[in-house]
Amino acid sequence: MTTAADRMPVLYLSHGAPPLADDALWTRQLAGWSAALPRPRAILIVSAHWESAPLTIGATRTVPLVYDFGGFPAHYYQVTYAAPGAPELAARVRALVGGPGAPVHEDPARGLDHGAYVPLKEMYPDADIPVLQVSMPTLDPQRLLALGRRLAPLRDEGVLIVGSGFFTHNLSGFTWGSGPQEAPGWSREFDAWGEEALGAGDIDALLDFEHASPAGRIAHPRTEHFAPLFVTLGAGEAELATQRSVIDGFWGGLAKRSIQLG
């Protein structure tokens, strides 16, 4: 019988951008985080960069990455991350979230996007853990919370569930090379509010973040980078009282807060 002590944690991480690999502090933080986690049997990741309804299962074998960005130097398009596919995990996802009125689609050619492979390359550089990416089928916080709840049993099967976004994400305020002290006020305010709401376990406030938070609509002009948090919260709801921020601070003015439940 699986016990709570055997249950895998669940994560929400700020995934940065391709140049994350050049940030010595952040890469060290991600590597240290993964080293402190139990080794997963497989990883299930939901990224801000794949929205598709209904929920869609990505490749279950090793296929090319999705370089879903433009204007970067050529070497960022030569990065590889040949993690094994996870067909058994895909079958479990179908069983947990599919059913009458809840179709699950498949896109066998859809590789990992940068919201998945950029952080995973720093956390599990050997690419020897099976990875499955599924789409984010909605931006509605309540529905994503419910999705996380349905996926939660995977944690007792050795699966690390990861929501990958960015705790604040308004690229009009992004500044290359800016230091923490140069983060815009709206980014600092939203980050501080989010830290407090998470610490208080205030799910209702988090679900209504666009209205309940200071500068919520500035920090997230479009909400796709905060939305994966709700999958994480649903999957880790039982441990919300013990959630903790593993990484905080700012990168280019954006909050890189990343949390762990369990």
C-alpha positions in Angstrom: 0.0 0.0 0.0 1.3 3.5 -0.9 1.6 5.8 2.1 1.6 9.6 2.2 5.4 9.4 2.7 5.7 7.6 -0.7 3.6 10.1 -2.5 5.4 12.3 -5.1 5.3 16.0 -4.5 3.7 18.3 -7.1 5.3 21.4 -8.5 4.5 24.7 -10.1 7.6 26.3 -11.6 8.5 29.4 -13.5 10.1 28.1 -16.6 11.9 31.1 -17.9 12.9 31.2 -21.6 15.6 29.5 -23.6 18.3 31.8 -22.1 17.6 30.3 -18.7 20.4 27.9 -19.5 22.8 30.9 -19.2 21.6 32.0 -15.8 24.0 30.3 -13.3 21.9 31.0 -10.2 18.6 29.8 -11.6 20.0 26.7 -13.2 21.7 25.9 -9.8 18.4 26.4 -8.0 16.6 24.1 -10.4 19.3 21.4 -10.1 19.3 21.6 -6.4 15.5 21.3 -6.3 15.4 18.2 -8.3 18.2 16.6 -6.3 16.2 17.0 -3.2 13.1 15.3 -4.7 12.4 11.6 -4.7 13.3 10.2 -8.1 10.1 10.1 -10.3 9.1 7.1 -12.3 7.7 9.5 -14.9 7.0 13.2 -15.2 3.6 14.7 -16.3 3.9 18.3 -17.3 1.3 21.0 -18.2 2.9 24.0 -19.9 1.6 27.5 -20.5 2.7 27.1 -24.1 0.3 24.4 -25.1 -3.4 25.3 -25.0 -5.7 22.8 -26.8 -9.2 21.7 -26.0 -10.2 19.1 -25.2 -7.2 17.8 -23.2 -4.7 16.5 -25.6 -1.9 14.0 -25.0 1.4 14.7 -26.6 4.0 12.3 -28.0 4.4 9.0 -26.2 7.8 8.4 -27.9 10.8 10.5 -28.4 10.1 13.1 -31.1 11.8 16.5 -31.9 11.3 19.4 -29.5 8.9 22.3 -30.3 11.0 25.5 -30.6 8.1 27.7 -29.9 9.9 31.1 -29.9 11.5 33.4 -32.3 14.4 35.9 -32.6 16.9 34.0 -30.5 20.5 33.1 -31.5 20.8 29.9 -33.5 22.2 27.7 -30.7 18.9 27.8 -28.8 17.3 26.0 -31.7 19.8 23.2 -31.5 19.1 22.2 -27.9 17.9 18.6 -27.6 16.2 16.7 -24.8 15.5 13.1 -25.8 13.6 11.9 -22.8 11.8 8.6 -23.2 8.1 8.6 -24.0 5.6 7.5 -21.4 2.8 5.5 -23.1 1.7 3.8 -19.9 1.3 7.2 -18.2 -0.7 8.4 -21.2 -3.1 5.4 -20.7 -3.5 6.4 -17.1 -4.2 10.0 -17.9 -6.9 8.8 -20.4 -8.4 6.6 -17.7 -8.4 9.4 -15.1 -9.7 12.3 -17.1 -11.6 10.7 -20.0 -15.1 9.4 -20.1 -18.6 10.2 -21.4 -18.6 13.9 -22.4 -14.9 14.3 -21.6 -13.0 13.3 -24.7 -9.2 13.1 -24.7 -7.4 13.7 -27.9 -3.9 12.6 -29.0 -1.2 14.4 -30.9 1.5 11.8 -31.4 3.8 14.2 -33.3 3.7 17.0 -30.6 7.0 17.2 -28.8 7.9 19.0 -25.6 7.8 22.8 -25.9 10.1 25.2 -24.1 7.9 25.4 -21.1 8.7 21.7 -20.6 12.2 21.0 -21.8 13.9 24.3 -20.7 13.4 23.6 -16.9 13.6 19.8 -17.2 17.0 20.0 -18.9 18.3 21.8 -15.8 16.5 19.5 -13.4 17.1 16.1 -15.1 19.9 16.7 -17.6 20.4 13.0 -18.3 16.9 12.9 -19.9 16.5 9.4 -18.6 13.0 9.8 -17.0 9.9 9.3 -19.2 8.1 12.6 -19.8 4.5 13.2 -21.0 3.2 16.6 -21.8 -0.5 17.2 -22.0 -2.3 20.3 -23.2 -3.9 22.9 -21.0 -7.5 22.6 -22.2 -8.8 25.8 -20.6 -7.7 28.9 -18.8 -10.6 28.7 -16.3 -9.0 28.3 -12.9 -11.9 26.2 -11.5 -11.7 23.8 -14.3 -8.0 23.5 -14.1 -8.2 22.9 -10.3 -10.7 20.1 -11.1 -8.3 18.7 -13.6 -5.5 18.6 -11.1 -7.7 16.8 -8.6 -8.4 14.1 -11.2 -4.7 13.7 -11.9 -3.7 13.5 -8.2 -3.8 9.7 -8.0 -0.8 9.6 -10.3 1.3 10.9 -7.4 0.9 7.6 -5.6 2.2 5.9 -8.7 5.6 7.6 -8.8 4.6 10.4 -11.2 5.9 14.0 -10.7 3.2 16.4 -11.8 4.5 19.8 -12.9 2.6 22.9 -13.8 5.0 25.2 -15.8 4.3 28.9 -16.2 5.7 32.1 -14.9 4.5 33.7 -11.6 4.3 37.2 -13.3 4.3 37.4 -17.1 4.0 40.8 -18.8 6.7 40.9 -21.4 6.3 44.6 -21.9 8.0 45.0 -18.5 10.7 42.5 -19.2 14.3 43.9 -19.3 17.3 41.7 -20.2 20.0 41.9 -17.5 17.9 43.7 -15.0 18.6 43.0 -11.3 16.1 42.1 -8.6 16.0 45.6 -7.4 14.8 46.7 -10.8 11.6 44.6 -10.9 8.6 46.7 -11.7 6.2 47.6 -8.9 3.4 45.6 -10.3 5.6 42.5 -10.5 6.7 42.9 -6.9 3.2 43.6 -5.6 1.6 40.6 -7.3 4.5 38.3 -6.2 4.1 39.4 -2.6 0.3 39.0 -2.8 0.7 35.5 -4.3 3.2 34.4 -1.6 0.8 35.6 1.1 -2.3 33.9 -0.5 -0.4 30.6 -0.9 0.9 30.8 2.6 -2.6 31.3 3.9 -4.0 28.5 1.7 -6.5 31.0 0.3 -7.7 29.0 -2.7 -10.6 31.4 -3.3 -8.4 34.4 -3.6 -6.0 32.6 -5.9 -8.9 31.4 -8.1 -10.0 35.0 -8.4 -6.5 36.4 -8.8 -7.4 38.8 -11.6 -9.7 40.7 -9.2 -8.4 39.8 -5.7 -4.8 40.7 -6.3 -3.0 44.1 -6.7 -2.0 44.6 -10.3 -3.3 41.1 -11.3 -4.3 42.2 -14.8 -1.0 44.0 -15.3 1.1 41.0 -14.1 -0.9 38.7 -16.3 -2.4 40.6 -19.3 -3.2 37.1 -20.5 -3.4 34.4 -17.9 -1.9 31.3 -19.5 1.3 31.5 -17.4 -0.5 31.6 -14.1 -3.1 29.0 -15.1 -0.8 25.9 -14.7 -0.7 26.8 -11.0 -4.3 25.6 -10.6 -3.5 22.1 -12.0 -0.7 22.0 -9.3 -3.0 23.2 -6.6 -5.7 20.6 -7.5 -3.2 17.8 -7.6 -1.6 18.9 -4.3 -4.7 20.2 -2.5 -4.2 17.8 0.5 -0.8 19.4 1.2 -1.7 23.0 0.6 -1.0 23.8 4.2 2.6 22.7 3.8 3.3 24.3 0.4 6.6 26.2 0.2 8.3 28.5 -2.3 11.5 26.7 -3.4 12.6 29.5 -5.7 11.8 33.2 -5.6 13.2 36.4 -6.8 13.0 38.0 -10.2 14.4 37.5 -13.7 14.2 40.4 -16.1 11.7 42.0 -13.8 9.4 38.9 -13.8 8.7 36.9 -10.6 10.2 33.4 -10.8 8.4 32.1 -7.7 8.2 28.3 -7.9 6.4 26.1 -5.3 6.2 22.6 -4.0 3.4 20.8 -2.3 4.1 17.6 -0.5 
